[in-house]
Every structure is written in C-alpha cells, then in structure tokens.
Amino acid sequence: MPKRILVNGGSLSVNGQLVAVPNWDSLTAWTHSWDVADSSTYADDGSGWDIDPATRIETILDRGTNNMPVQRDNGAWGNTVGQTAFPGAVYLPGSQRFNGRAAAYHDFLAELDVPEFGGLHDAHSTLSPNLDPEDSSTWFNAPNGYDTPYWCAMLCRLPNGSAQTNGSAWDAHQGYIGTTVSLISNVLGTPRRWGATTGVAPGTAWPATGVFMDDNVTVLIVTRVDGSNSFMEINWRDSNGDLVTDRTDFTLTNYTAKELYFGFPHTTYWTTAGLKLGLPDENDIDRVREWSAQFMPIGGFLAPEG
C-alpha cells in the first residue's frame, strides 16, 4: 500500500532562519544532472513546423559525473517518424509552475500519422541526452546501457488539459526492448494515474501508483528501478500548502537504461531532472524532496505558459 506523509511548510531553514538554496546538482552525486537554468537557447522563427516564433532550448548542461548534455534534435528523432528535426522545448526564464525557476515547455507541433504509436498522434518539441534513439553508440554506457539498480528524479508539471490524455514526465524510445524507466501515465484507466514502464511488448508490466495525474499540481517524481524492490514516489503541495508524499512499491523488469527523451509524443513542463546509478540513500531522497519543496506552488489552476 502507498504511504502518505504530511509535512507542513517545507522551507529550508535553520533555527528559523532561511538558508541559501543549493544547486540541484549538489544534492547528490548524480550520474546525470540536468537543470533548465543551465540552458543555452536559440531563436526559432517557427517556419519549419508552422508554429509561432519562440525562444527554444538548444542544450542543457549535464553537471553529473557522466557528462551527456540534453540537446535538441539533430534530425534523428524526427526521422523515426518520417519528419524533419523536432525543435527544442520552449524556454521559460521564470515559470509560475516552479515558483519562478527556469523551465522547459514541450509544446504541440502537429498531429502526425505514426503507425508506431497506433495512428494519429500529437508531436511535441523534443530534448534528449541521446542524439539518435536508433544508434546504440549514442546510448548511455554505449552500446549496452546502464544496468540496474539506478534511481531517477524529476521536478515537473503536466500542461493544462493533458492529465487525462497523454501525460508524461520523461519517456524512452527503445521501450520495445527495454530501456530507461518511463515516468508516465498507466496504460489503462480514466482518470490516469502516475506510473512507470520499461517496454511496450505484450505482457510488459505498467505498474501504477494510486496518485491521479493532475495538471493543477507541480510534482517531484522519485523512482527506484531495482526489480522487485522498485518504487515510485510522487510529491506535491495540496491546496493547504502541505507537502504530500506518496510512495508505492512495485516490480520493474526489463529495465536497462539505454536512452530517454523529454517531449516527442508527450508534452510536459519541467525544471530539473537527474539519474543516479546504484541504490538510493534515503538521505539523498530527503535532500532532493526538501530542495524541490521550495519550487512547488500551492496546488491550483495556473494559466498556460509558453
């Protein structure tokens, strides 16, 4: 059964005094650490996809130990669905969804006919640390990927209206052979719940938490990928401002971490993400949760950004 923990407030303070907020990359010895505040951007006139001009993300530094920056598509991701290169996510210098932090928004581009995704499917701006999802030389620990155990965390929010349809935090292309765990809605059920998956082959488990997806809350997702000892933890602020933590234990199999992406057939807002090899230390998770609490507004409607 999930466990729920109520934590009042959530401010980082010592003896009642606010202390300086550390950087995301300093919270633990991340293998990969991405913070949208570390973005380089470019001006996109929108002509390639018949969309509005926008400032978009070119690349985001990786301040982890295995340097693989997140980058916009060079054409390889678009080629998987017979398209030109996908643009990078819209850059938001200060998002209300994260109490003024810089954020990425993976906006809608077009509706495509993609047999791989079962027909018509929305396409969105895309970022990935892996330059080509079909070239194993660009994967993590090329060409075989990272073995388990590993854990990952992401501070994100679903865009308005996406909670009941195509909600996702991060996903992976090589799911049919097993790859980095996806932080995504469970396949079945309405309304949808947060869950995890590592493949789309028949019989592949899509374990779900008891937490319904809600585009009115900013969430920190923490997931441990370790076979029968796996879990997913969802953290958010409720309408009272209390931090709620819900952790669900489950089993994740067929889970080698080969690659991942943000956006593509999904849409999301996000500000930080990280992946770390080995088993998580609860002290590390506590630091990540406490840090993230500063950037979670009280739950409620926010107008679209970007």
C-alpha positions in Angstrom: 0.0 0.0 0.0 1.2 3.5 -0.7 2.3 5.6 2.3 1.3 9.2 2.7 3.4 11.7 4.7 2.2 15.2 5.5 4.9 17.8 6.0 3.9 21.3 7.0 5.6 24.2 5.3 8.7 22.9 3.6 11.0 25.9 3.8 14.7 25.2 4.1 15.6 26.9 7.4 18.0 26.6 10.4 16.7 27.8 13.7 14.0 29.8 12.0 16.4 31.5 9.5 16.2 30.9 5.8 19.4 29.4 4.4 20.8 29.6 0.9 19.2 27.1 -1.5 21.9 24.8 -3.0 22.0 23.9 -6.7 20.2 20.8 -7.9 23.5 19.2 -9.0 24.9 19.4 -5.4 22.1 17.4 -3.8 23.7 14.1 -4.5 26.5 12.7 -6.7 24.2 12.4 -9.8 25.4 10.3 -12.7 23.4 12.7 -14.9 22.1 16.1 -13.6 20.1 18.5 -15.8 18.8 21.9 -14.7 16.9 24.1 -17.2 18.7 27.0 -15.6 21.8 25.7 -17.4 20.2 26.1 -20.8 21.6 27.7 -23.9 18.9 28.9 -26.2 18.2 29.9 -29.8 15.6 31.9 -31.7 13.2 29.8 -33.7 11.0 31.6 -36.2 8.6 28.7 -36.3 8.6 28.3 -40.1 9.8 24.7 -40.0 6.6 23.5 -38.3 4.3 26.4 -39.0 4.3 27.4 -35.3 4.7 30.7 -33.5 8.3 32.1 -33.1 9.8 31.3 -29.7 13.0 31.2 -27.7 13.9 27.5 -27.6 16.4 25.3 -25.8 19.5 24.3 -27.8 21.2 22.4 -25.0 21.2 21.9 -21.2 24.5 21.1 -19.4 24.9 17.8 -17.6 26.6 18.5 -14.3 26.7 14.8 -13.3 29.7 12.5 -13.4 28.9 11.1 -16.8 28.6 14.2 -19.0 25.8 13.9 -21.5 24.0 17.2 -22.1 20.4 17.3 -23.1 20.1 18.6 -26.7 17.6 19.4 -29.3 17.0 17.1 -32.2 19.6 17.0 -35.0 17.2 15.2 -37.3 17.5 11.6 -35.9 14.5 11.8 -33.6 12.3 13.3 -36.3 13.5 10.7 -38.7 12.0 7.9 -36.5 8.5 9.2 -37.5 9.4 10.4 -41.0 9.7 14.1 -40.2 12.3 16.8 -40.2 14.1 17.7 -37.0 11.9 18.5 -33.9 12.7 21.9 -32.4 13.9 22.2 -28.8 11.5 22.9 -26.0 10.2 26.4 -25.4 12.5 28.2 -22.8 10.7 29.9 -19.9 13.1 32.1 -17.9 10.8 32.1 -14.9 7.8 29.8 -14.6 5.0 30.2 -12.1 4.8 26.4 -12.0 8.1 26.3 -10.2 7.9 29.5 -8.2 9.9 31.5 -10.7 12.5 28.9 -11.8 13.6 28.5 -15.4 11.6 25.8 -17.1 11.2 23.9 -20.4 7.8 23.5 -22.0 7.4 20.8 -24.7 4.7 22.5 -26.9 2.4 21.0 -29.5 3.8 20.9 -33.1 1.4 18.9 -35.2 -0.8 15.8 -35.4 1.1 13.1 -37.2 0.1 9.7 -38.6 2.6 7.4 -36.8 1.9 3.7 -37.2 4.5 3.0 -34.4 2.2 4.9 -32.0 -1.0 3.4 -33.3 -2.0 6.0 -35.9 -2.7 9.7 -35.4 -0.5 11.1 -32.6 0.4 14.5 -31.3 4.1 15.6 -31.8 5.8 18.0 -29.4 9.2 19.7 -29.2 11.9 17.4 -28.1 15.1 17.2 -26.0 17.3 14.2 -25.2 20.8 13.4 -24.0 20.9 10.7 -26.7 21.5 12.0 -30.2 19.9 9.1 -32.0 17.5 6.7 -30.4 18.3 4.1 -33.0 22.1 4.4 -32.8 23.4 2.5 -29.8 26.7 4.4 -30.0 24.8 7.4 -28.6 23.1 5.5 -25.7 24.1 5.6 -22.1 27.2 3.4 -21.4 27.2 2.7 -25.2 26.2 0.3 -26.6 24.5 -1.6 -23.8 23.1 1.0 -21.4 23.2 1.1 -17.6 22.4 -2.0 -15.6 20.2 -1.7 -12.5 19.9 -0.6 -9.8 19.5 3.1 -10.5 17.2 5.8 -9.4 15.9 9.0 -11.0 14.1 12.2 -10.0 12.3 14.9 -11.9 10.5 18.1 -10.9 7.8 18.7 -13.4 4.1 19.6 -14.1 1.6 18.4 -16.7 0.4 21.1 -19.1 -3.3 22.2 -18.9 -5.6 19.5 -20.2 -3.0 16.7 -20.6 -3.6 14.8 -17.4 -6.4 12.7 -18.8 -4.8 12.1 -22.2 -1.1 11.9 -22.8 0.6 12.8 -19.6 4.3 12.1 -19.2 7.4 13.4 -17.4 10.1 11.5 -19.3 9.9 8.6 -21.7 12.1 6.4 -23.8 12.1 5.3 -27.5 13.6 1.8 -27.1 10.8 0.6 -24.9 10.1 -2.4 -27.1 13.4 -3.9 -26.0 13.6 -2.4 -22.5 15.2 0.9 -21.6 15.3 3.7 -19.1 12.1 3.6 -16.9 9.4 5.9 -18.2 7.7 8.3 -15.8 4.3 8.3 -17.4 0.6 7.5 -17.0 -0.5 3.9 -16.7 -1.9 2.5 -19.9 -5.4 1.7 -18.8 -7.8 3.7 -16.6 -9.5 7.0 -16.6 -8.6 9.2 -14.9 -5.0 8.3 -15.4 -2.5 7.6 -12.6 1.2 8.2 -12.4 3.2 5.0 -13.1 6.3 3.6 -14.6 7.1 1.3 -17.5 10.1 -0.1 -19.4 8.5 -1.6 -22.5 5.5 -2.0 -24.8 5.8 -5.7 -25.6 2.9 -7.9 -24.7 2.9 -8.8 -21.0 5.2 -5.9 -20.1 4.1 -4.6 -16.7 3.0 -0.9 -16.3 2.9 -0.6 -12.5 0.9 2.4 -11.3 0.7 4.4 -8.1 -2.5 5.5 -6.5 -1.9 9.1 -7.4 -4.1 10.5 -10.2 -2.4 12.8 -12.7 -3.4 16.4 -12.1 -2.3 19.4 -14.2 -3.1 21.7 -11.2 -0.1 20.5 -9.2 3.7 20.5 -9.6 5.2 17.1 -8.8 8.5 15.7 -7.8 8.8 12.1 -9.0 11.4 9.8 -7.5 11.7 6.3 -8.9 13.9 3.4 -7.8 14.5 0.8 -10.6 15.6 -2.4 -8.8 13.5 -5.4 -9.9 11.1 -6.5 -7.1 12.5 -3.7 -4.9 11.4 -0.8 -7.1 9.2 2.1 -6.1 7.7 5.4 -7.4 7.3 8.3 -5.1 5.1 11.3 -6.0 5.4 14.6 -4.1 3.2 17.7 -4.4 1.7 20.5 -2.4 -2.0 20.4 -1.7 -4.5 23.3 -1.6 -3.4 23.9 2.1 0.2 24.3 1.1 1.2 21.0 2.8 3.7 18.8 1.1 2.2 15.3 0.4 4.5 12.3 -0.3 3.0 9.1 -1.7 5.4 6.1 -2.3 4.3 2.9 -4.0 6.4 -0.3 -4.1 6.3 -2.5 -7.2 8.3 -4.6 -9.5 10.1 -3.3 -12.7 11.6 -5.8 -15.0 13.4 -5.5 -18.4 14.8 -2.1 -17.4 18.3 -1.5 -18.7 18.8 2.3 -19.0 19.7 2.9 -22.7 18.2 6.3 -23.5 15.4 8.8 -22.7 13.7 11.8 -24.1 11.6 14.8 -22.9 8.7 15.7 -25.2 8.4 13.9 -28.6 4.9 12.2 -28.4 4.3 13.7 -25.0 4.0 17.2 -23.5 5.3 18.4 -20.2 6.8 21.3 -18.2 10.0 20.5 -16.2 12.8 22.3 -14.5 15.2 19.7 -13.1 15.9 16.0 -13.7 18.6 13.5 -12.6 19.6 9.9 -12.8 22.0 8.2 -10.4 23.5 4.7 -10.6 23.2 2.4 -7.6 20.7 2.2 -4.7 19.3 5.5 -3.4 20.1 6.6 0.1 17.1 7.9 1.9 19.1 10.9 3.0 19.7 11.7 -0.7 16.0 11.5 -1.4 15.2 13.7 1.6 17.6 16.4 0.3 16.0 16.2 -3.2 12.5 16.4 -1.7 13.3 19.3 0.6 15.0 21.2 -2.1 12.2 20.7 -4.5 9.6 21.8 -2.0 10.8 25.4 -2.5 9.7 25.3 -6.1 6.3 23.7 -5.7 3.5 26.2 -5.6 0.3 25.5 -3.7 -1.9 23.3 -5.8 -4.4 25.2 -8.1 -5.0 26.4 -11.6 -2.3 28.2 -13.4 -2.7 29.7 -16.9 -0.7 28.1 -19.7 2.8 29.4 -20.1 4.8 29.4 -23.3 
